[in-house]
Amino acid sequence: MMTRRVALTMTVVVAAFGLTACGGDGDRWCEHDATDTRVSNSHCENNEPGYEWESDGDSGKKSKKKKKTNH
């Protein structure tokens, strides 16, 4: 009885980890670096050069703003 309970618990933990580790398609996507264009996830899944995963929570990137200069 105890072995079955442990097995069930481990199955639930592994399934929950799998869902959060992969995330949903809305959490991250694959982009072409040079153009910042969304492309098929298969490019990033195959580790093709020039493509990288992007996400909404990427705090490392800052948006580029043009500075106004008054002459």
HELIX and SHEET records of a PDB file:
HELIX    1   1 MET A    2  CYS A   22  1                                  21    
HELIX    2   2 SER A   42  GLU A   45  1                                   4    
SHEET    1   A 3 THR A  37  VAL A  39  0                                        
SHEET    2   A 3 ARG A  28  HIS A  32 -1                                        
SHEET    3   A 3 TYR A  51  SER A  55 -1                                        
END                                                                             
